[in-house]
């Protein structure tokens, strides 16, 4: 209907039926990563570990592993992570329909697959990294290493120190005794009102809540005491004499996570690490640590880079959080030219010569060599590569793909989740390279 005097519009006929239904793939841009993902899952990844787990099972046929893995990967590309939202996308989103062939697994099926195949999904990182190596995207000329704090699926308010546990335990035990005694007294006085089915010893509702809290506190105490014993053994001390520091904390919701300092303040977090190739922004090694400091992670990450890529990088840059004489010595022994800041400073300008006598006397020779290297024009330029290599990768994962908090709990599950994110990042870099071949 055209009203006189009104400007004509493009045709708007949402109820128009099609003589022949359009192909779903025609509704997407040819550059949509779903087509590349289907190609990779269709023959370039070895999914035999998934197939082997299903080989001897009975019952209804399961969904194909390529379909299920594809849902997680494409979901991460589209900023969708929860099982319910992924299930909803399979019913509503054209891209997911193209990926799944309009198959619609329920959300509990998606969640159960993720829990069952945690290790296998994490293992796909190595295979995708191998595809990046075959495509020439991994050169190991310059590697940048950094860590980012990602919030755990737990509240910092659910953490408690060992000293507070001791005092709280006494209070709860006294309160629990009072409630039990009160329950017994009331049962005796009001036995007829309660009825013959009541045994006279049932715990009141408040008592059950207090008992549960007391149980969690005792579990937390046991964890901290076990950690203290393990630390004593590692330090060649008597574990029976180990004492827990009063300030030592554990979280009741996710005991593996730790309170860490973030730009938003102190949060319950994990420390996610990534080593990134400067030439392509491909992640060549990754891990998750419950320890806030980065300095302890350089040597394990260097070992992982060598294990996954067959050789050590020629150069490695990192911020001051990784600076230590032991780390400098390990890098020198691996013939890696390192560019690591010695303290925090502004505008990427290394500090002046350290006035400490220990440096001048040769007590820390590797630190002195690092300081001299960073003082040169070439050293400053090589160190600046860090900001355009690894920090944009964290920005892409946390901002562009909207992942700022882990969904799962426990270090093994969180490690698998981070490995999946790094795998998706590398897949997108591989996809981009296929669209713009050199």
C-alpha positions as CSV (number, residue, x, y, z in Angstrom):
1,X,0.0,0.0,0.0
2,X,1.4,3.4,-1.0
3,X,0.1,6.5,0.6
4,X,0.0,9.6,-1.6
5,X,2.8,12.0,-0.9
6,X,4.9,9.5,1.0
7,X,8.4,8.6,-0.2
8,X,8.6,5.0,-1.6
9,X,10.5,2.4,0.4
10,X,12.2,-0.8,-0.4
11,X,9.8,-3.8,-0.4
12,X,9.1,-5.1,3.1
13,X,7.2,-8.4,2.9
14,X,8.2,-10.5,6.0
15,X,5.4,-13.0,5.3
16,X,6.4,-13.7,1.8
17,X,6.9,-17.4,1.2
18,X,9.7,-18.9,-0.9
19,X,8.9,-21.2,-3.8
20,X,12.0,-23.1,-2.9
21,X,13.7,-22.7,0.5
22,X,17.1,-20.9,0.3
23,X,20.2,-22.9,1.3
24,X,21.3,-21.8,4.8
25,X,24.9,-21.3,3.6
26,X,23.8,-18.7,1.2
27,X,22.5,-16.5,4.0
28,X,26.0,-16.1,5.4
29,X,29.1,-14.2,4.2
30,X,31.6,-16.5,2.5
31,X,34.2,-15.2,4.9
32,X,32.2,-16.4,8.0
33,X,34.6,-18.6,10.0
34,X,31.9,-21.4,10.3
35,X,32.9,-22.6,6.8
36,X,36.6,-22.8,7.8
37,X,35.7,-24.5,11.1
38,X,33.7,-27.1,9.3
39,X,36.7,-27.8,7.0
40,X,39.1,-28.2,9.9
41,X,36.7,-30.4,11.9
42,X,35.9,-32.5,8.8
43,X,39.4,-33.9,8.3
44,X,42.2,-31.8,9.6
45,X,41.8,-32.7,13.3
46,X,42.3,-36.1,14.8
47,X,39.2,-36.9,16.9
48,X,40.0,-40.5,17.5
49,X,40.2,-39.9,21.3
50,X,36.6,-39.0,21.3
51,X,35.6,-41.9,19.1
52,X,37.5,-44.4,21.3
53,X,35.5,-43.3,24.3
54,X,32.2,-44.1,22.5
55,X,33.4,-47.3,20.9
56,X,32.0,-49.8,23.5
57,X,29.0,-47.8,24.7
58,X,25.4,-49.0,24.3
59,X,22.2,-47.1,24.0
60,X,21.1,-44.3,21.7
61,X,23.7,-43.1,19.2
62,X,25.6,-40.0,20.5
63,X,26.1,-36.8,18.6
64,X,29.2,-36.7,16.5
65,X,32.3,-35.3,18.3
66,X,33.0,-32.9,15.4
67,X,29.5,-31.4,15.9
68,X,29.9,-31.0,19.6
69,X,33.5,-29.6,19.5
70,X,32.4,-27.3,16.7
71,X,29.6,-25.9,18.9
72,X,32.1,-24.9,21.6
73,X,34.6,-23.4,19.1
74,X,32.1,-21.5,17.0
75,X,30.4,-20.4,20.2
76,X,33.7,-18.9,21.5
77,X,34.1,-17.1,18.2
78,X,30.6,-15.6,18.7
79,X,31.0,-14.8,22.4
80,X,28.7,-17.6,23.5
81,X,29.9,-19.9,26.2
82,X,27.2,-21.2,28.5
83,X,25.5,-24.5,27.6
84,X,22.0,-23.0,27.6
85,X,22.9,-20.2,25.3
86,X,24.7,-22.6,22.9
87,X,21.7,-24.8,22.8
88,X,19.5,-21.8,22.1
89,X,21.9,-20.7,19.3
90,X,21.6,-24.1,17.6
91,X,17.9,-23.5,17.3
92,X,18.0,-19.8,16.3
93,X,21.3,-18.8,14.7
94,X,22.0,-19.4,11.0
95,X,25.7,-19.9,11.6
96,X,25.1,-22.6,14.1
97,X,22.5,-24.2,11.8
98,X,25.1,-24.4,9.0
99,X,27.6,-25.9,11.5
100,X,25.3,-28.5,13.0
101,X,23.1,-29.3,10.0
102,X,20.1,-28.0,12.0
103,X,20.8,-30.6,14.7
104,X,19.7,-29.2,18.1
105,X,21.4,-31.0,21.1
106,X,19.9,-30.0,24.5
107,X,21.8,-27.9,26.9
108,X,22.5,-30.7,29.4
109,X,24.0,-32.8,26.5
110,X,26.3,-29.9,25.6
111,X,27.3,-29.5,29.3
112,X,27.9,-33.2,29.9
113,X,30.1,-33.4,26.8
114,X,32.2,-30.6,28.0
115,X,32.7,-32.2,31.4
116,X,33.3,-35.7,30.1
117,X,35.9,-34.7,27.4
118,X,37.7,-32.0,29.3
119,X,41.1,-33.4,28.6
120,X,40.4,-34.3,25.0
121,X,39.1,-30.7,24.2
122,X,42.2,-29.2,25.8
123,X,44.4,-31.5,23.7
124,X,43.1,-30.0,20.5
125,X,45.3,-26.9,21.2
126,X,48.4,-28.9,20.2
127,X,46.8,-30.1,16.9
128,X,45.7,-26.6,15.9
129,X,49.1,-25.2,16.8
130,X,50.5,-27.9,14.4
131,X,48.2,-26.6,11.6
132,X,49.6,-23.1,12.3
133,X,53.1,-24.4,12.0
134,X,52.3,-26.1,8.7
135,X,50.9,-22.9,7.4
136,X,54.1,-21.0,8.3
137,X,52.5,-18.9,11.0
138,X,54.9,-20.0,13.8
139,X,58.4,-18.6,13.2
140,X,59.8,-18.3,16.8
141,X,61.7,-15.3,15.9
142,X,60.4,-13.2,18.7
143,X,58.0,-14.5,21.4
144,X,56.2,-12.4,23.9
145,X,55.2,-13.8,27.3
146,X,52.6,-12.4,29.6
147,X,49.8,-13.3,32.1
148,X,46.3,-12.0,32.6
149,X,44.1,-12.4,35.6
150,X,40.8,-14.0,34.8
151,X,38.0,-14.2,37.4
152,X,37.2,-17.6,38.8
153,X,33.6,-18.9,39.1
154,X,33.7,-18.0,42.8
155,X,33.2,-15.0,45.0
156,X,36.1,-13.6,47.0
157,X,33.5,-13.3,49.9
158,X,33.5,-17.1,50.0
159,X,37.2,-17.2,51.0
160,X,38.4,-17.3,54.6
161,X,41.8,-17.1,56.3
162,X,43.1,-20.0,58.5
163,X,43.0,-17.8,61.6
164,X,39.4,-16.8,61.0
165,X,38.5,-20.5,60.5
166,X,39.9,-21.4,63.9
167,X,37.8,-18.7,65.7
168,X,34.7,-19.4,63.5
169,X,35.0,-23.1,64.1
170,X,34.7,-22.6,67.9
171,X,31.7,-20.3,67.5
172,X,29.9,-22.7,65.2
173,X,30.6,-25.7,67.4
174,X,29.2,-23.9,70.5
175,X,26.1,-22.8,68.5
176,X,25.6,-26.3,67.2
177,X,25.8,-27.8,70.7
178,X,23.3,-25.2,71.9
179,X,20.8,-26.0,69.1
180,X,21.1,-29.8,69.6
181,X,20.5,-29.4,73.3
182,X,17.5,-27.2,72.6
183,X,16.2,-29.7,70.1
184,X,16.4,-32.5,72.6
185,X,14.7,-30.5,75.3
186,X,11.8,-29.5,73.0
187,X,11.4,-33.1,71.8
188,X,11.1,-34.3,75.3
189,X,8.5,-31.6,76.2
190,X,6.5,-31.8,73.0
191,X,6.7,-35.4,72.0
192,X,3.0,-35.8,71.5
193,X,2.9,-32.7,69.2
194,X,5.7,-34.0,67.0
195,X,4.0,-37.3,66.5
196,X,5.1,-40.9,66.7
197,X,7.2,-40.8,63.5
198,X,9.7,-38.3,65.0
199,X,12.7,-39.9,66.7
200,X,13.2,-37.0,69.0
201,X,16.7,-36.5,67.7
202,X,16.2,-34.8,64.4
203,X,18.3,-31.7,64.0
204,X,16.5,-28.4,63.7
205,X,16.7,-26.5,60.3
206,X,19.1,-23.9,61.7
207,X,21.3,-26.7,63.1
208,X,21.6,-28.3,59.6
209,X,22.8,-25.0,58.2
210,X,25.4,-24.5,60.9
211,X,26.6,-28.1,60.5
212,X,27.1,-27.6,56.8
213,X,29.1,-24.4,57.5
214,X,31.2,-26.2,60.1
215,X,31.9,-29.0,57.6
216,X,33.1,-26.5,55.0
217,X,35.3,-24.8,57.4
218,X,36.9,-28.1,58.5
219,X,37.4,-29.0,54.9
220,X,39.1,-25.7,54.3
221,X,41.3,-26.1,57.3
222,X,42.3,-29.6,56.1
223,X,43.3,-28.2,52.7
224,X,45.5,-25.5,54.1
225,X,47.1,-27.9,56.5
226,X,47.8,-30.3,53.6
227,X,49.3,-27.5,51.5
228,X,51.6,-26.6,54.5
229,X,52.8,-30.2,54.8
230,X,53.4,-30.4,51.0
231,X,55.4,-27.2,51.1
232,X,57.5,-28.5,54.1
233,X,58.3,-31.7,52.1
234,X,59.3,-29.6,49.1
235,X,61.7,-27.6,51.3
236,X,63.1,-30.8,53.0
237,X,61.5,-30.0,56.3
238,X,59.5,-32.2,58.7
239,X,55.9,-32.1,57.4
240,X,54.6,-33.0,60.9
241,X,56.0,-29.7,62.2
242,X,54.5,-27.6,59.4
243,X,52.4,-24.7,60.6
244,X,49.7,-22.8,58.6
245,X,50.1,-19.1,58.5
246,X,47.1,-17.3,60.0
247,X,46.7,-15.2,56.8
248,X,46.7,-18.2,54.5
249,X,43.3,-18.4,52.7
250,X,41.2,-20.8,50.8
251,X,37.9,-20.4,48.9
252,X,35.0,-22.7,49.7
253,X,33.5,-22.5,46.2
254,X,36.6,-23.0,44.1
255,X,39.6,-24.0,46.4
256,X,42.1,-23.9,43.5
257,X,41.5,-20.2,42.8
258,X,43.2,-17.3,44.6
259,X,42.6,-13.7,45.5
260,X,44.6,-11.6,43.1
261,X,45.0,-7.9,42.4
262,X,43.2,-6.8,39.2
263,X,42.5,-3.4,37.7
264,X,39.0,-3.7,39.3
265,X,40.5,-4.4,42.7
266,X,41.1,-7.7,44.5
267,X,39.1,-10.6,42.9
268,X,39.0,-14.4,43.1
269,X,41.1,-15.3,40.0
270,X,43.4,-17.5,38.1
271,X,46.6,-16.4,36.3
272,X,46.3,-17.3,32.6
273,X,49.6,-17.4,30.7
274,X,50.2,-17.1,27.0
275,X,53.3,-17.1,24.8
276,X,52.6,-15.4,21.5
277,X,54.6,-15.3,18.2
278,X,55.2,-11.7,17.2
279,X,55.0,-12.4,13.5
280,X,51.5,-13.8,13.5
281,X,50.0,-13.4,17.1
282,X,49.6,-17.2,17.2
283,X,49.7,-18.6,20.8
284,X,52.6,-21.1,20.9
285,X,52.2,-22.1,24.6
286,X,49.6,-21.6,27.3
287,X,48.7,-22.6,30.8
288,X,46.7,-21.5,33.9
289,X,48.3,-21.1,37.3
290,X,46.7,-20.5,40.7
291,X,49.7,-18.5,41.8
292,X,49.4,-14.7,41.3
293,X,53.1,-13.9,40.6
294,X,54.3,-14.3,37.0
295,X,58.0,-14.8,37.9
296,X,57.5,-18.5,38.7
297,X,55.9,-19.2,35.3
298,X,58.7,-18.2,32.8
299,X,60.7,-21.5,33.0
300,X,57.7,-23.8,32.7
301,X,56.4,-21.7,29.8
302,X,59.8,-21.8,28.1
303,X,59.9,-25.6,28.5
304,X,56.4,-25.8,27.0
305,X,57.4,-23.7,24.0
306,X,60.3,-26.0,23.3
307,X,58.2,-29.1,23.8
308,X,55.3,-28.0,21.5
309,X,57.4,-26.3,18.8
310,X,60.6,-28.3,18.7
311,X,63.0,-25.5,19.5
312,X,63.4,-22.5,21.7
313,X,62.6,-19.0,20.4
314,X,65.4,-16.7,19.2
315,X,64.1,-13.8,21.3
316,X,61.7,-13.5,24.2
317,X,60.2,-10.3,25.7
318,X,58.2,-10.0,29.0
319,X,57.4,-7.3,31.6
320,X,59.0,-6.8,34.9
321,X,56.9,-9.4,36.6
322,X,59.1,-12.1,35.1
323,X,62.4,-10.5,36.1
324,X,64.7,-12.7,38.3
325,X,68.3,-13.8,38.1
326,X,67.2,-17.5,37.9
327,X,64.9,-16.7,34.9
328,X,67.7,-14.7,33.1
329,X,70.1,-17.6,33.7
330,X,67.6,-20.2,32.3
331,X,67.0,-18.1,29.1
332,X,70.8,-17.6,28.6
333,X,71.3,-21.4,29.0
334,X,68.6,-22.0,26.3
335,X,70.4,-19.4,24.0
336,X,67.4,-17.1,24.0
337,X,68.0,-13.4,23.8
338,X,65.7,-11.9,26.4
339,X,64.3,-8.5,26.7
340,X,62.7,-8.3,30.2
341,X,62.1,-5.1,32.1
342,X,63.8,-4.9,35.5
343,X,61.3,-2.7,37.2
344,X,58.1,-0.9,36.2
345,X,58.6,2.4,34.3
346,X,56.7,4.7,32.0
347,X,56.6,4.9,28.2
348,X,58.7,1.7,27.7
349,X,61.9,3.5,28.7
350,X,64.1,1.2,30.7
351,X,65.4,2.7,34.0
352,X,68.8,4.2,34.6
353,X,71.7,2.1,35.8
354,X,70.9,0.4,39.0
355,X,72.9,2.0,41.8
356,X,72.8,-1.1,44.0
357,X,76.4,-2.3,44.7
358,X,75.4,-5.9,44.2
359,X,74.9,-5.3,40.5
360,X,78.2,-3.6,40.0
361,X,80.1,-6.2,42.0
362,X,78.9,-9.0,39.7
363,X,76.6,-10.7,42.2
364,X,73.8,-10.7,39.7
365,X,75.7,-10.9,36.3
366,X,72.6,-11.8,34.2
367,X,70.7,-8.8,35.6
368,X,73.6,-6.5,34.7
369,X,73.6,-7.9,31.1
370,X,69.9,-7.4,30.8
371,X,70.1,-3.8,32.0
372,X,72.8,-3.1,29.4
373,X,70.8,-4.7,26.7
374,X,67.7,-2.7,27.4
375,X,69.7,0.5,27.5
376,X,70.5,0.2,23.8
377,X,68.3,1.6,21.0
378,X,67.8,-1.9,19.6
379,X,67.0,-3.3,23.0
380,X,64.3,-0.6,23.6
381,X,62.8,-1.4,20.1
382,X,62.8,-5.2,20.7
383,X,61.1,-4.8,24.1
384,X,58.4,-2.6,22.6
385,X,57.3,-5.6,20.5
386,X,55.7,-7.0,23.7
387,X,52.9,-4.5,23.7
388,X,51.9,-5.2,20.1
389,X,52.2,-9.0,20.4
390,X,50.8,-10.5,23.6
391,X,48.6,-7.7,25.0
392,X,46.4,-7.4,21.9
393,X,45.8,-11.2,22.2
394,X,44.4,-10.8,25.7
395,X,42.3,-7.9,24.4
396,X,40.9,-10.0,21.6
397,X,40.0,-12.8,24.1
398,X,38.6,-10.7,26.9
399,X,37.0,-7.8,24.9
400,X,36.3,-9.0,21.4
401,X,35.3,-12.5,22.4
402,X,33.9,-11.4,25.7
403,X,35.6,-13.9,28.0
404,X,36.4,-12.3,31.4
405,X,35.4,-15.1,33.8
406,X,35.8,-18.8,33.8
407,X,32.6,-20.8,33.8
408,X,34.0,-24.0,35.4
409,X,35.7,-24.6,38.7
410,X,38.9,-26.4,39.6
411,X,42.3,-26.1,38.0
412,X,42.0,-29.0,35.5
413,X,38.6,-27.7,34.2
414,X,39.8,-24.1,34.1
415,X,43.0,-25.1,32.3
416,X,40.9,-26.9,29.6
417,X,38.7,-23.8,29.3
418,X,41.7,-21.6,28.7
419,X,43.2,-24.1,26.2
420,X,39.9,-24.0,24.3
421,X,40.0,-20.2,24.1
422,X,43.6,-20.3,22.9
423,X,42.7,-22.9,20.3
424,X,39.9,-20.8,19.0
425,X,42.2,-17.8,18.8
426,X,44.7,-19.8,16.7
427,X,41.9,-21.1,14.5
428,X,40.8,-17.5,13.8
429,X,44.4,-16.5,13.0
430,X,44.6,-19.5,10.6
431,X,41.3,-18.6,9.0
432,X,42.5,-15.0,8.5
433,X,45.7,-16.3,6.9
434,X,43.7,-18.5,4.5
435,X,41.7,-15.4,3.4
436,X,44.8,-13.3,2.9
437,X,47.6,-15.7,1.7
438,X,51.0,-14.1,1.6
